[in-house]
Amino acid sequence: MKYLRRHISLIFALVSMLCGFWLYDTVSKLTDAYETKLAKEYSIVAVSSDKITDDTFKRSSYLVSSIEQIDAAPFFLQYSEDLSPEIYEQLKNSIPSFYRIRLYRYPSPDELTKVNAALKGIPGMLRVESFAKNQKTVSNTLEAFKNGAMAYSVIVLVFNILLFAKFMEVWRYEHNSRMQIMAIFGAPLWMRSAVLFRMALLDSVLAVAITLGVAYYASISPEVAGFLASFGLVGGISFDPERSALYLSGLAFGVSLFSVST
């Protein structure tokens, strides 16, 4: 308990930093999963005066994944009883070709602009509807989530390094006499700072353990799963303890050792 009381501020700072990076990693995965979901649901509607082959569409843009021709005849079937067979047949033959185009992934606004331009450049193309306004809003929202999580992580990292360095100064002052005696007898710097290294590493281990506990709770929380399900993301937050422990430990130990060495 005495150790925790002396180190609680430092451990809390480390936990904040690690949670920030875990949050950024999680938000990135969730936005990628959401973009994959959107890519499956998103499609571009193209109208052409001529029949266009699938290869022509795919050659126009590397993002084009599949093409489905939309049968427009059922929309005109309701007029068959009101028109003579000849006129109805002429009307049916004059109907342009409609296509539903799906992409390999959810495009950025710039990519969508290029896809639009490529599709409109196909001979015989009359209209391309990509719902660009809604797509741009969704893309900007996803990008804002990613950038916000990244900015938070970077700010917390910088402040924690500064805070860690200040704690090291305090601890060096507390152990100054012992370190000076060891220096007189020719002990190298790493040996004189061994106590600081041990304390920093122990604090890092505790911070990693707490962060892993937070990550695990978030992965099994029904409230979090319900919130994500409202966006169509079924399954909640994925949690890989080995991978998480590896990169969180690397980050915590790296910051700790850097702060002790400065």
LINGI-V362855 format. One line per field, one symbol per residue. ss: DSSP state (2 for helix, 1 for strand, 0 for the rest). phi: phi as a letter, one per 30 degrees, with the letter a starting at -180 (. if undefined). psi: psi as a letter, one per 30 degrees, with the letter a starting at -180 (. if undefined). Layout:
# LINGI-V362855
ss->???
phi->???
psi->???
This chain:
# LINGI-V362855
ss->0222222222222222222222222222222222222222200111110000022222220001111111002222222000002222222220001111111000002222222222220000111110022222222222222222222222222222222222222222220222222222000022220222222222222222222222222222022222222000000000002222222222222222222220
phi->.dddddceddddddddddddddddddddddddddddddddcdaccbbbdbdbddddddddadddcbbbdcddeedcddcddccdeddddddddddddcbccccdbdddeddddddeddddddeidcabcchdddddddddddddddddddddddddddddddddddddddddddcddddddddddiddddddcedddddddddddddddddddddddddcddddddddddcicdjicdbcdddddddddedddddddddddd
psi->eeeeefgeeeeeeeeeeeeeeeeeeeeeeeeeeeeeeeeefklkkkkkflkkleeeeefekffkelkkkkjfefffeffefflleeeeeeeeffklkkkkkllelklleeeeeeeeeeeffkkfkekkjgheeeeeeeeeeeeeeeeeeeeeeeeeeeeeeeeeeeeeeeeeeegeeeeeeeeeggkleeeegeeeeeeeeeeeeeeeeeeeeeeeeeffkfeeeeeeffggjkfakkjjeeeeeefeeeeeeeeeeeeef.
